[in-house]
Amino acid sequence: MFTKILIANRGEIAARIIRTCHTMGISTVAIYSEADMEAPHVQMADEAYLVGAPRVNESYLNMDKIIEIAKESGAQAIHPGYGLLSENTAFARSCEEAGIVFIGPSPEIIARMGSKIESRKAMEEAGVPVVPGISYPLEDVEEAVKVANVMGYPVMLKASAGGGGIGMQVVRSEKELRKAYVGNQKRATDFFGDGAMYVEKYVENPRHIEIQILADRYGNTVYLWERECSIQRRHQKVVEEAPSSFLDEHTRRKMGEVAVKAAQSLRYQNAGTIEFLVDEEKNFYFLEMNTRLQVEHPVTEEITGIDLVEKQLRIACGEPLGLVQSDIKLEGHAMEARIYAEDPTTFFPSPGTITKFVTPEGAGIRHELAVHEGLTVTPFYDPMVAKLVVKGRNRKEAIDRLKGALANYWVEGIKTNIPMLREVAAHPAFFSGDTTTSFVEKHLKTTEPNGLKKETFE
């Protein structure tokens, strides 16, 4: 087992990884920008090194500096967390070249799954169902129009690279497609350096359901049930739960088996997630694969009792998985609410100094925190400041605990999305399990700054 690792990340996920490392007796090395000097993960780590100026390009994305710190500190491995460099092929390869273990899959797998077009091709080859669409980049808007006219509207225009909903838009007519194409292509180019676009058939009222997998270097692969992540704003998840209230046992097991098949076809190693769209008839289609730890991994940990970070570390240092599918039990129901420093109506970021920070405590409540009272939330990073995780014996008890915890969660000095989360938790549609990706649009009173209803959130 490793004796020292560097965490190439910040915020709550860095703190989360450090916690497991300390439980395992592994020394930790944190990195921090000038804006994060007082951040919790810096205080928790055994060692901490300044990596650069506040902007991510000068700090948390500075691959050369991070590798240099890893060598200087004597770290044997780097855990990338999620976001930032976690799915960066060049960084994974740089770690290999420096003789440092990258805690994740190989650079080749990261590259292939990082392209939505290439990942579609890989899944088609493996016999995994994909959303009807094309598996090649469009040449221009005229080709997009031709493809969409044959496919039939509505369609989903997508950027091949990146994630977070950037470059993705539902279009319901040729006029909308022509208008959307140039803008989405430009955003994809600006954010990811890749403007490749493609088109899929739009699945109406889908569920966003993903399967967590673990795989070792010896070919052992298991699935850890599913997470439903359908409540989203701007294509980004806000509330997740495990298991899904929508799936029956047959579909649940079939999806898990397909996810294992997909991972094994790639000779995948470490933790990963296969994301699916599920229609109203419970047909499911491959959406994408995330080759890293997910933000919402705690709900899987709660229903299985398995520490996913610990498994990542053990797999990365060459240990066998030590699990077979029959070992993976499903117990209870868990939910996660992401708490953002943002206006709950417009979703605009809300930086500032936190003057009051009170978290609820009690049975079945877990916190993953990136902040504390007195800390200044800067505009340089993702606005998520915490995750509230609850577990109950069943879905009703989990909802009751979520509602109770949110009622007693207080943050002052900045705006947060807690009012929106309270509205979700108390909504009859949420209680009944009517949690399609259009939930926010259909049920919440969210508006853009100009007062217009938001676009679809699928």
SULQUIBEL-V527091 format. One record per pair of residues at least 4 apart in sequence whose C-alpha atoms are under 8 Angstrom apart, sorted by the first residue. I is the first residue (numbers start at 1). J is the second residue. D is the distance in Angstrom with one decimal. If there is no record, write none. Layout:
BEGIN
I:J:D / I:J:D
END
This chain:
BEGIN
1:313:8.0 / 1:314:7.0 / 1:317:6.0 / 2:26:6.7 / 2:76:6.5 / 2:77:7.3 / 2:317:6.9 / 3:25:7.4 / 3:26:4.9 / 3:27:6.0 / 3:75:7.9 / 3:76:7.4 / 4:26:5.4 / 4:27:4.5 / 4:28:5.6 / 4:29:7.4 / 4:74:7.2 / 4:75:5.0 / 4:76:6.0 / 4:77:7.2 / 5:26:7.3 / 5:27:6.5 / 5:28:5.3 / 5:29:6.1 / 5:75:4.7 / 5:76:5.7 / 5:77:4.9 / 5:78:5.6 / 5:79:7.1 / 6:28:5.9 / 6:29:4.4 / 6:30:6.1 / 6:31:7.9 / 6:70:6.2 / 6:75:5.8 / 6:76:7.9 / 6:77:6.3 / 6:78:4.8 / 6:79:6.3 / 7:14:6.3 / 7:17:7.6 / 7:18:7.9 / 7:28:7.3 / 7:29:6.2 / 7:30:5.6 / 7:31:7.0 / 7:78:5.7 / 7:79:4.9 / 7:80:6.0 / 7:81:7.3 / 8:14:7.8 / 8:30:7.2 / 8:31:6.6 / 8:60:7.0 / 8:66:7.2 / 8:78:6.5 / 8:79:6.1 / 8:80:4.8 / 8:81:7.0 / 8:85:7.6 / 9:13:7.3 / 9:14:5.6 / 9:30:7.9 / 9:31:7.1 / 9:60:6.6 / 9:80:6.0 / 9:81:6.0 / 9:82:7.7 / 9:84:7.1 / 10:14:5.0 / 10:15:7.6 / 10:31:7.5 / 10:32:7.0 / 10:41:6.8 / 11:15:6.5 / 11:39:7.1 / 11:40:7.3 / 11:41:6.4 / 11:369:7.3 / 11:370:4.4 / 11:371:7.5 / 11:385:7.4 / 12:16:6.0 / 12:41:7.3 / 12:368:5.6 / 12:369:4.8 / 12:370:4.2 / 12:371:7.9 / 12:385:7.3 / 12:386:6.6 / 13:17:6.2 / 13:81:6.2 / 13:82:7.5 / 13:295:7.9 / 13:368:7.7 / 13:370:7.9 / 14:18:6.2 / 14:30:7.8 / 14:41:5.9 / 14:81:6.8 / 15:19:6.2 / 15:40:6.9 / 15:41:4.7 / 15:44:7.0 / 15:368:7.9 / 15:369:7.6 / 15:370:7.5 / 16:20:6.8 / 16:368:6.9 / 17:21:6.3 / 17:81:7.7 / 17:309:6.5 / 18:22:6.2 / 18:28:6.3 / 18:41:7.7 / 18:44:7.2 / 18:45:6.5 / 19:23:6.4 / 20:24:6.3 / 20:309:6.8 / 20:310:6.5 / 21:25:6.2 / 21:26:4.9 / 21:27:6.8 / 21:28:7.0 / 21:310:7.6 / 22:26:5.5 / 22:27:6.7 / 22:28:7.7 / 24:310:7.9 / 27:45:7.8 / 27:46:6.1 / 28:45:5.4 / 28:46:5.3 / 28:47:6.4 / 29:45:5.9 / 29:46:6.1 / 29:47:4.8 / 29:48:5.6 / 29:49:7.6 / 29:70:8.0 / 29:73:7.4 / 29:75:7.4 / 30:41:7.0 / 30:42:6.0 / 30:45:5.8 / 30:46:7.8 / 30:47:6.1 / 30:48:4.5 / 30:49:6.3 / 31:42:7.3 / 31:48:5.5 / 31:49:4.9 / 31:50:5.9 / 31:51:5.9 / 31:60:7.9 / 31:66:7.9 / 32:36:5.6 / 32:37:6.3 / 32:42:6.9 / 32:48:7.2 / 32:49:6.3 / 32:50:5.1 / 32:51:5.6 / 32:52:7.4 / 32:59:7.5 / 32:60:7.6 / 33:37:6.6 / 33:50:5.8 / 33:51:5.5 / 33:52:5.1 / 33:53:5.5 / 33:54:5.2 / 33:55:8.0 / 33:59:5.8 / 33:60:7.3 / 34:50:7.0 / 34:51:8.0 / 34:52:6.4 / 34:53:5.3 / 34:54:5.4 / 35:53:7.4 / 35:54:5.1 / 35:378:7.2 / 36:42:7.9 / 36:54:7.7 / 37:42:6.9 / 38:42:6.8 / 38:43:7.3 / 38:375:7.2 / 39:43:6.9 / 39:370:7.1 / 39:371:6.6 / 39:375:7.5 / 40:44:6.2 / 40:369:8.0 / 40:370:6.3 / 40:371:6.5 / 40:372:7.5 / 41:45:6.2 / 41:370:7.6 / 42:47:7.9 / 42:48:5.9 / 49:69:7.3 / 51:58:7.9 / 51:59:5.1 / 51:60:7.1 / 51:62:7.8 / 51:65:6.6 / 51:66:7.0 / 52:58:5.5 / 52:59:4.3 / 52:60:7.8 / 53:58:5.5 / 53:59:5.8 / 54:58:7.0 / 54:59:6.6 / 54:380:6.6 / 55:59:6.4 / 55:380:5.9 / 56:60:5.0 / 56:61:5.5 / 56:62:7.7 / 56:380:7.3 / 56:381:7.5 / 57:61:5.0 / 57:62:6.1 / 58:62:5.8 / 60:66:7.8 / 60:84:6.9 / 60:85:7.9 / 61:84:6.4 / 61:85:6.4 / 62:66:6.3 / 63:67:6.2 / 63:91:6.3 / 64:68:6.1 / 65:69:6.2 / 66:70:6.2 / 67:71:6.3 / 67:94:7.8 / 67:95:7.0 / 67:98:7.5 / 68:72:6.1 / 69:73:5.9 / 70:74:6.0 / 70:75:5.1 / 70:76:7.6 / 70:77:7.9 / 70:78:7.7 / 71:75:6.3 / 75:100:7.7 / 76:100:5.5 / 76:101:6.4 / 77:100:5.1 / 77:101:4.3 / 77:102:5.9 / 77:103:6.8 / 78:95:7.9 / 78:100:7.0 / 78:101:6.2 / 78:102:5.3 / 78:103:6.0 / 79:102:6.5 / 79:103:5.1 / 79:104:7.8 / 80:84:7.8 / 80:85:6.2 / 80:86:4.7 / 80:102:7.8 / 80:103:7.1 / 81:86:6.0 / 81:292:7.2 / 81:293:6.3 / 82:86:5.2 / 82:87:7.8 / 82:292:6.2 / 82:293:5.9 / 82:294:6.4 / 82:295:7.0 / 83:87:7.2 / 84:88:8.0 / 85:91:6.7 / 86:292:6.4 / 87:110:6.0 / 87:111:8.0 / 87:114:7.1 / 87:291:6.6 / 87:292:7.0 / 88:92:6.4 / 88:107:7.9 / 88:110:7.2 / 88:111:7.8 / 89:93:6.2 / 89:107:4.9 / 89:108:7.3 / 89:110:5.9 / 89:111:5.7 / 90:94:6.0 / 90:107:7.3 / 91:95:6.2 / 92:96:6.5 / 92:102:5.9 / 92:106:7.2 / 92:107:5.5 / 93:97:6.2 / 93:107:5.8 / 94:98:6.1 / 95:99:6.3 / 95:100:5.0 / 95:101:6.3 / 95:102:5.9 / 96:100:5.6 / 96:101:6.3 / 96:102:7.0 / 101:316:7.3 / 101:317:8.0 / 102:316:7.6 / 103:270:7.6 / 103:312:6.8 / 103:313:6.8 / 103:316:5.6 / 104:269:7.1 / 104:270:5.5 / 104:271:7.0 / 104:291:7.1 / 104:292:6.4 / 104:312:7.4 / 104:316:7.1 / 105:109:6.4 / 105:110:6.7 / 105:268:6.5 / 105:269:5.2 / 105:270:5.9 / 105:291:6.8 / 105:292:8.0 / 106:110:6.4 / 106:269:7.7 / 107:111:6.1 / 108:112:6.3 / 109:113:6.0 / 109:266:7.3 / 109:268:7.3 / 109:291:8.0 / 110:114:5.7 / 110:291:6.2 / 111:115:6.8 / 112:118:5.8 / 112:119:6.1 / 113:118:6.6 / 113:119:4.9 / 113:288:7.5 / 113:289:6.1 / 113:290:7.4 / 113:291:7.3 / 114:118:7.9 / 114:119:7.3 / 114:161:6.4 / 114:162:6.9 / 114:289:7.9 / 114:290:7.9 / 115:119:6.0 / 115:160:5.3 / 115:161:5.1 / 115:162:7.6 / 116:120:6.1 / 116:159:7.8 / 116:160:4.7 / 116:161:6.3 / 116:288:6.5 / 117:121:6.4 / 117:135:5.3 / 117:136:6.1 / 117:137:7.3 / 117:160:5.7 / 117:198:7.6 / 118:122:6.2 / 118:135:7.4 / 119:123:6.2 / 119:288:6.8 / 119:289:7.5 / 120:124:6.1 / 120:130:6.8 / 120:135:6.2 / 120:286:7.8 / 120:288:7.7 / 121:125:6.2 / 121:135:6.2 / 122:126:6.3 / 122:266:8.0 / 123:127:6.2 / 123:128:5.1 / 123:129:7.3 / 123:130:7.2 / 123:262:6.6 / 123:286:7.6 / 124:128:5.7 / 124:129:6.9 / 124:130:6.9 / 126:261:7.5 / 126:262:6.3 / 126:265:6.2 / 128:258:6.7 / 128:262:6.8 / 128:285:7.8 / 128:286:7.0 / 129:284:7.2 / 129:285:5.1 / 129:286:6.0 / 130:285:4.5 / 130:286:4.6 / 130:287:7.0 / 131:200:6.4 / 131:201:6.7 / 131:285:5.2 / 131:286:6.5 / 131:287:7.2 / 132:200:5.8 / 132:201:5.6 / 133:151:7.7 / 133:199:5.8 / 133:200:4.0 / 133:201:5.7 / 134:198:6.5 / 134:199:6.1 / 134:200:6.5 / 135:198:7.3 / 136:198:6.7 / 137:160:7.8 / 137:196:5.5 / 137:197:5.4 / 137:198:5.4 / 138:143:6.3 / 138:144:6.3 / 138:196:6.9 / 138:197:5.7 / 138:198:5.6 / 139:143:6.3 / 139:144:7.9 / 140:144:6.5 / 141:145:6.2 / 141:178:6.5 / 141:181:6.3 / 141:182:7.7 / 142:146:6.4 / 143:147:6.2 / 144:148:6.1 / 144:177:7.9 / 144:198:7.5 / 144:199:7.2 / 145:149:6.0 / 145:174:6.4 / 145:177:7.1 / 145:178:7.5 / 146:150:6.4 / 147:151:6.1 / 147:199:7.6 / 148:152:5.7 / 148:153:6.6 / 148:155:6.7 / 148:174:7.9 / 148:199:7.3 / 149:153:7.1 / 149:174:7.8 / 151:155:7.8 / 151:201:6.8 / 152:201:7.6 / 153:171:7.3 / 153:172:5.3 / 153:173:6.3 / 153:201:7.5 / 153:202:7.7 / 154:170:6.9 / 154:171:5.7 / 154:172:4.2 / 154:173:6.9 / 154:201:6.8 / 154:202:5.6 / 155:170:6.0 / 155:171:5.6 / 155:172:6.5 / 155:199:6.7 / 155:200:5.8 / 155:201:4.5 / 155:202:4.4 / 156:168:7.0 / 156:169:5.8 / 156:170:4.6 / 156:171:6.2 / 156:199:5.7 / 156:200:5.2 / 156:201:6.0 / 156:202:5.1 / 157:167:7.7 / 157:168:5.6 / 157:169:5.3 / 157:170:6.3 / 157:171:7.0 / 157:177:7.8 / 157:181:7.5 / 157:197:7.2 / 157:198:6.2 / 157:199:4.8 / 157:200:6.7 / 158:167:5.8 / 158:168:4.4 / 158:169:6.7 / 158:184:8.0 / 158:197:5.6 / 158:198:5.5 / 158:199:6.0 / 158:200:7.7 / 159:166:7.5 / 159:167:5.0 / 159:168:6.1 / 159:184:7.4 / 159:185:6.9 / 159:188:6.1 / 159:195:6.7 / 159:196:5.9 / 159:197:4.5 / 159:198:6.5 / 160:194:7.7 / 160:195:7.6 / 160:196:5.6 / 160:197:5.6 / 160:198:6.8 / 161:188:7.2 / 161:192:6.4 / 161:194:6.3 / 161:195:7.7 / 161:196:7.3 / 162:166:7.3 / 162:188:7.6 / 162:191:7.8 / 162:192:6.0 / 164:235:6.3 / 164:236:5.8 / 165:169:8.0 / 165:234:6.6 / 165:235:4.8 / 165:236:6.6 / 166:184:7.5 / 166:187:6.8 / 166:188:6.5 / 167:183:7.9 / 167:184:4.3 / 167:185:6.2 / 167:186:8.0 / 167:187:5.8 / 167:188:5.2 / 168:184:6.7 / 169:180:7.4 / 169:184:7.8 / 170:202:7.1 / 170:456:7.5 / 170:458:7.8 / 171:176:5.6 / 171:177:5.6 / 171:180:7.7 / 172:176:6.5 / 172:177:7.5 / 173:177:6.3 / 174:178:6.2 / 175:179:6.3 / 176:180:6.0 / 177:181:5.9 / 178:182:7.4 / 179:183:7.4 / 180:184:6.0 / 181:185:6.0 / 182:186:6.1 / 183:187:6.3 / 184:188:6.2 / 185:189:6.2 / 185:195:5.0 / 185:196:7.1 / 185:197:6.7 / 186:190:6.1 / 186:195:6.6 / 187:191:6.1 / 187:195:7.9 / 188:192:5.6 / 188:193:6.8 / 188:194:6.1 / 188:195:5.2 / 188:196:7.9 / 189:193:4.4 / 189:194:4.7 / 189:195:4.5 / 190:194:7.9 / 203:277:7.8 / 203:279:6.8 / 204:279:7.2 / 205:279:6.8 / 205:280:7.1 / 205:436:5.7 / 205:437:6.5 / 205:438:6.5 / 206:277:6.0 / 206:278:5.4 / 206:279:4.7 / 206:280:6.6 / 206:436:5.6 / 206:437:6.1 / 206:458:7.9 / 207:228:7.3 / 207:229:7.6 / 207:230:5.4 / 207:277:5.7 / 207:278:5.0 / 207:279:6.4 / 207:435:7.1 / 207:436:4.9 / 207:437:5.9 / 208:228:6.0 / 208:229:5.3 / 208:230:4.7 / 208:275:7.2 / 208:276:6.0 / 208:277:5.0 / 208:278:6.5 / 208:436:7.5 / 208:437:6.8 / 209:226:6.6 / 209:227:5.7 / 209:228:4.5 / 209:229:6.0 / 209:230:7.2 / 209:244:7.6 / 209:275:6.1 / 209:276:5.4 / 209:277:6.3 / 209:278:6.9 / 210:226:5.5 / 210:227:5.4 / 210:228:6.5 / 210:229:7.6 / 210:273:6.5 / 210:274:5.6 / 210:275:4.1 / 210:276:5.6 / 211:223:6.7 / 211:224:6.9 / 211:225:5.9 / 211:226:4.5 / 211:227:6.5 / 211:255:7.4 / 211:256:6.3 / 211:259:6.6 / 211:273:5.6 / 211:274:5.2 / 211:275:6.4 / 212:223:5.7 / 212:224:5.3 / 212:225:6.5 / 212:226:6.4 / 212:227:7.8 / 212:271:7.5 / 212:272:6.1 / 212:273:4.6 / 212:274:6.7 / 212:300:7.8 / 213:221:7.0 / 213:222:5.6 / 213:223:4.3 / 213:224:6.0 / 213:259:7.3 / 213:260:6.9 / 213:263:7.9 / 213:271:5.9 / 213:272:5.4 / 213:273:5.9 / 213:274:7.7 / 214:221:5.7 / 214:222:5.5 / 214:223:6.5 / 214:224:7.8 / 214:269:7.3 / 214:270:5.7 / 214:271:4.6 / 214:272:6.5 / 214:311:7.9 / 214:321:7.8 / 215:219:6.8 / 215:220:5.6 / 215:221:4.2 / 215:222:6.6 / 215:263:7.8 / 215:268:6.4 / 215:269:4.8 / 215:270:5.1 / 215:271:6.5 / 215:315:7.7 / 215:321:6.9 / 216:220:5.6 / 216:221:6.7 / 216:268:7.7 / 216:269:5.0 / 216:270:5.9 / 216:315:5.6 / 216:318:7.8 / 216:319:7.7 / 216:320:5.9 / 216:321:5.6 / 217:268:7.9 / 217:269:5.8 / 217:315:7.4 / 217:318:7.1 / 217:320:7.4 / 218:320:6.9 / 219:264:7.1 / 219:267:7.1 / 220:320:7.8 / 220:321:6.6 / 220:324:7.8 / 221:260:6.2 / 221:263:7.7 / 221:264:7.2 / 221:321:7.9 / 221:324:7.8 / 222:260:6.4 / 222:323:7.5 / 222:324:6.5 / 222:325:5.5 / 223:256:5.7 / 223:257:7.5 / 223:259:7.2 / 223:260:6.4 / 223:325:7.1 / 223:328:8.0 / 224:256:7.8 / 224:300:7.0 / 224:304:7.2 / 224:328:6.4 / 225:242:8.0 / 225:243:7.0 / 225:252:7.3 / 225:253:7.9 / 225:256:6.5 / 225:300:7.6 / 225:330:7.6 / 226:242:6.1 / 226:243:5.6 / 226:244:6.8 / 226:252:7.5 / 226:256:7.7 / 226:300:7.6 / 227:240:6.7 / 227:241:5.5 / 227:242:4.5 / 227:243:5.6 / 227:244:6.1 / 227:299:7.5 / 227:300:7.1 / 228:240:5.6 / 228:241:5.3 / 228:242:6.2 / 228:243:6.8 / 228:244:5.2 / 229:237:6.1 / 229:238:7.7 / 229:239:6.5 / 229:240:4.6 / 229:241:6.7 / 230:237:7.0 / 230:239:7.7 / 230:240:7.3 / 230:435:6.0 / 230:436:5.3 / 230:437:4.5 / 230:438:8.0 / 230:439:7.7 / 231:237:6.0 / 231:238:5.9 / 231:239:5.6 / 231:240:7.1 / 231:435:6.3 / 231:436:6.8 / 231:437:5.6 / 231:438:7.5 / 231:439:6.0 / 231:440:6.7 / 232:236:5.0 / 232:237:4.2 / 232:238:5.2 / 232:239:7.2 / 232:437:6.3 / 232:438:7.9 / 232:439:7.7 / 232:440:6.8 / 232:457:6.4 / 232:458:7.4 / 233:237:6.5 / 233:238:6.8 / 233:440:6.7 / 233:457:5.5 / 234:456:7.9 / 234:457:5.2 / 234:458:7.8 / 235:457:5.4 / 235:458:5.9 / 238:337:6.1 / 238:338:5.4 / 239:335:7.1 / 239:336:5.6 / 239:337:4.7 / 239:338:6.4 / 239:421:7.9 / 240:296:6.7 / 240:299:7.7 / 240:335:5.6 / 240:336:5.2 / 240:337:6.7 / 241:299:6.4 / 241:333:7.4 / 241:334:5.5 / 241:335:4.2 / 241:336:6.2 / 242:299:5.9 / 242:300:6.4 / 242:303:7.1 / 242:333:5.9 / 242:334:5.4 / 242:335:6.5 / 243:303:7.9 / 243:333:6.3 / 243:334:7.4 / 245:395:8.0 / 245:433:6.1 / 246:433:7.0 / 247:251:6.0 / 247:252:5.9 / 247:282:7.4 / 248:252:6.1 / 249:253:6.2 / 250:254:6.1 / 251:255:6.0 / 251:282:7.3 / 252:256:6.3 / 253:257:6.1 / 254:258:6.2 / 255:259:6.1 / 255:284:7.8 / 256:260:6.3 / 257:261:6.2 / 258:262:6.1 / 259:263:6.3 / 259:274:6.0 / 260:264:6.1 / 261:265:6.1 / 262:266:6.7 / 263:267:6.3 / 263:268:5.2 / 264:268:6.0 / 269:315:7.7 / 270:311:7.9 / 270:312:5.7 / 270:315:6.0 / 270:316:6.8 / 271:291:7.1 / 271:292:6.1 / 271:293:6.4 / 271:308:7.5 / 271:311:7.9 / 271:312:6.1 / 272:289:7.2 / 272:290:5.8 / 272:291:4.8 / 272:292:5.4 / 272:293:6.5 / 273:289:5.6 / 273:290:5.2 / 273:291:6.7 / 273:292:7.5 / 273:293:7.9 / 273:294:7.5 / 274:286:7.3 / 274:287:7.7 / 274:288:6.2 / 274:289:4.6 / 274:290:6.6 / 275:286:6.2 / 275:287:5.3 / 275:288:5.3 / 275:289:5.9 / 275:290:7.7 / 276:284:6.1 / 276:285:5.2 / 276:286:4.6 / 276:287:4.9 / 276:288:7.2 / 277:284:5.6 / 277:285:5.2 / 277:286:6.6 / 277:287:6.2 / 278:282:5.5 / 278:283:5.5 / 278:284:4.3 / 278:285:6.4 / 279:283:5.5 / 279:284:6.5 / 290:294:7.6 / 293:297:6.8 / 293:309:8.0 / 296:300:7.8 / 296:336:6.9 / 297:301:6.5 / 297:308:7.5 / 298:302:6.1 / 298:336:7.7 / 298:389:7.2 / 299:303:6.5 / 299:334:5.2 / 299:335:6.0 / 299:336:6.5 / 299:389:7.0 / 300:304:6.1 / 300:306:7.9 / 300:334:7.8 / 301:305:5.2 / 301:306:5.1 / 301:307:5.8 / 301:308:6.8 / 302:306:7.6 / 302:333:7.9 / 302:334:6.4 / 302:391:6.9 / 303:329:7.8 / 303:330:5.4 / 303:331:4.9 / 303:332:5.8 / 303:333:6.3 / 303:334:6.6 / 304:328:6.5 / 304:329:5.7 / 304:330:5.4 / 304:331:6.4 / 307:311:6.4 / 308:312:6.2 / 309:313:6.3 / 310:314:6.2 / 311:315:6.0 / 311:321:7.5 / 312:316:6.1 / 313:317:6.4 / 314:318:6.5 / 314:319:5.4 / 314:320:7.7 / 314:321:7.8 / 315:319:5.2 / 315:320:6.4 / 315:321:6.5 / 323:327:6.1 / 323:328:7.7 / 324:328:7.4 / 331:393:7.5 / 332:391:6.9 / 332:392:5.8 / 332:393:4.4 / 332:394:5.3 / 332:395:7.7 / 333:391:5.6 / 333:392:5.4 / 333:393:6.1 / 333:394:5.1 / 333:395:5.4 / 333:398:6.2 / 334:389:7.1 / 334:390:5.5 / 334:391:4.2 / 334:392:6.4 / 334:395:7.5 / 334:398:6.2 / 335:389:5.6 / 335:390:5.4 / 335:391:6.5 / 335:398:6.7 / 335:399:7.8 / 335:402:7.4 / 336:387:6.6 / 336:388:5.5 / 336:389:4.4 / 336:390:6.5 / 337:387:5.7 / 337:388:5.2 / 337:389:6.5 / 337:421:7.1 / 338:384:6.8 / 338:386:6.3 / 338:387:4.7 / 338:388:6.5 / 339:384:5.7 / 339:385:5.9 / 339:386:5.1 / 339:387:5.7 / 339:388:7.4 / 339:416:6.8 / 339:417:6.1 / 339:418:6.5 / 340:383:5.3 / 340:384:4.1 / 340:385:5.6 / 340:386:7.1 / 340:416:5.5 / 340:417:5.7 / 340:418:7.9 / 341:349:5.9 / 341:350:5.2 / 341:351:6.6 / 341:377:7.8 / 341:383:5.1 / 341:384:6.2 / 341:385:6.4 / 341:414:6.6 / 341:415:5.8 / 341:416:4.5 / 341:417:6.9 / 342:347:5.4 / 342:348:5.3 / 342:349:4.1 / 342:350:4.5 / 342:351:7.8 / 342:383:6.9 / 342:414:7.8 / 342:415:5.5 / 342:416:4.8 / 342:417:6.0 / 343:347:4.9 / 343:348:5.3 / 343:349:6.4 / 343:350:6.3 / 343:415:5.5 / 343:416:5.8 / 343:417:6.2 / 344:415:7.4 / 344:416:6.1 / 344:417:4.3 / 344:418:7.2 / 344:419:6.4 / 344:420:5.7 / 344:446:7.8 / 345:417:8.0 / 345:420:7.7 / 345:445:7.5 / 345:446:5.0 / 345:447:6.0 / 345:448:7.5 / 346:446:6.8 / 346:447:5.9 / 346:448:5.2 / 346:449:5.9 / 347:417:7.8 / 349:379:7.4 / 349:383:6.3 / 350:379:7.9 / 350:383:7.8 / 350:414:5.9 / 350:415:5.7 / 350:416:7.4 / 351:376:7.4 / 351:377:5.0 / 351:378:5.3 / 351:379:5.6 / 351:414:6.4 / 352:376:5.4 / 352:377:5.2 / 352:378:6.6 / 352:413:6.5 / 352:414:5.6 / 353:374:6.2 / 353:375:5.7 / 353:376:4.0 / 353:377:6.0 / 353:413:5.7 / 353:414:6.7 / 354:372:7.4 / 354:373:5.4 / 354:374:5.2 / 354:375:5.7 / 354:376:6.1 / 354:377:7.4 / 354:411:7.0 / 354:412:5.8 / 354:413:4.6 / 354:414:6.1 / 355:373:5.9 / 355:374:5.6 / 355:411:7.6 / 355:412:5.4 / 355:413:5.0 / 356:373:5.5 / 356:374:7.5 / 356:410:7.1 / 356:411:5.4 / 356:412:4.8 / 356:413:6.9 / 357:372:6.4 / 357:373:5.1 / 357:409:7.9 / 357:410:5.8 / 357:411:4.7 / 357:412:6.7 / 358:408:7.8 / 358:409:5.9 / 358:410:5.1 / 358:411:6.5 / 359:408:7.0 / 359:409:5.0 / 359:410:6.6 / 360:365:7.8 / 360:405:5.5 / 360:406:7.7 / 360:408:5.5 / 360:409:5.6 / 361:365:6.2 / 361:405:7.5 / 364:390:5.3 / 364:391:4.8 / 364:392:6.4 / 364:401:7.5 / 365:388:7.4 / 365:389:5.9 / 365:390:4.6 / 365:391:6.7 / 365:401:7.7 / 365:405:7.7 / 366:388:6.2 / 366:389:4.9 / 366:390:6.1 / 367:386:7.3 / 367:387:6.0 / 367:388:5.1 / 367:389:6.1 / 368:386:5.6 / 368:387:5.1 / 368:388:6.7 / 368:389:7.9 / 369:385:6.5 / 369:386:4.5 / 369:387:6.5 / 370:385:5.1 / 370:386:5.7 / 371:375:6.3 / 371:377:7.9 / 371:385:6.1 / 371:386:7.3 / 379:383:7.6 / 389:402:7.9 / 390:398:6.2 / 390:401:6.4 / 390:402:6.1 / 391:397:7.8 / 391:398:5.2 / 391:401:7.5 / 392:396:7.6 / 392:397:4.9 / 392:398:4.3 / 392:401:7.4 / 393:397:6.3 / 393:398:7.2 / 394:398:6.3 / 395:399:6.2 / 396:400:6.2 / 396:431:7.6 / 397:401:6.1 / 398:402:6.1 / 399:403:6.1 / 399:425:6.6 / 399:431:7.4 / 400:404:6.1 / 401:405:5.9 / 402:406:6.1 / 402:425:6.9 / 403:407:6.1 / 403:422:6.5 / 403:425:5.8 / 403:426:6.8 / 404:408:6.6 / 405:409:6.2 / 406:418:7.0 / 406:421:7.5 / 406:422:6.2 / 407:422:7.2 / 409:418:7.9 / 411:415:7.8 / 411:416:7.4 / 417:421:6.3 / 418:422:6.1 / 419:423:6.3 / 420:424:6.3 / 420:444:7.9 / 421:425:6.2 / 422:426:6.2 / 423:427:6.1 / 423:444:7.4 / 424:430:6.6 / 424:444:7.6 / 425:430:6.5 / 425:431:7.5 / 426:430:7.3 / 426:431:7.5 / 427:431:6.5 / 428:432:6.2 / 429:433:6.3 / 429:434:5.1 / 429:435:7.1 / 429:443:8.0 / 430:434:5.7 / 430:435:6.0 / 434:439:7.7 / 435:439:5.8 / 437:457:6.4 / 437:458:4.9 / 438:442:6.0 / 438:456:6.4 / 438:457:5.8 / 438:458:6.0 / 439:443:5.7 / 439:444:7.5 / 440:444:5.2 / 440:446:7.6 / 440:457:7.2 / 441:446:7.5 / 441:453:7.7 / 441:454:6.5 / 441:455:7.3 / 441:456:6.2 / 441:457:6.7 / 446:453:6.8 / 446:454:6.8 / 447:451:5.5 / 447:452:5.7 / 447:453:4.9 / 447:454:5.6 / 448:452:5.6 / 448:453:6.4 / 448:454:6.0
END
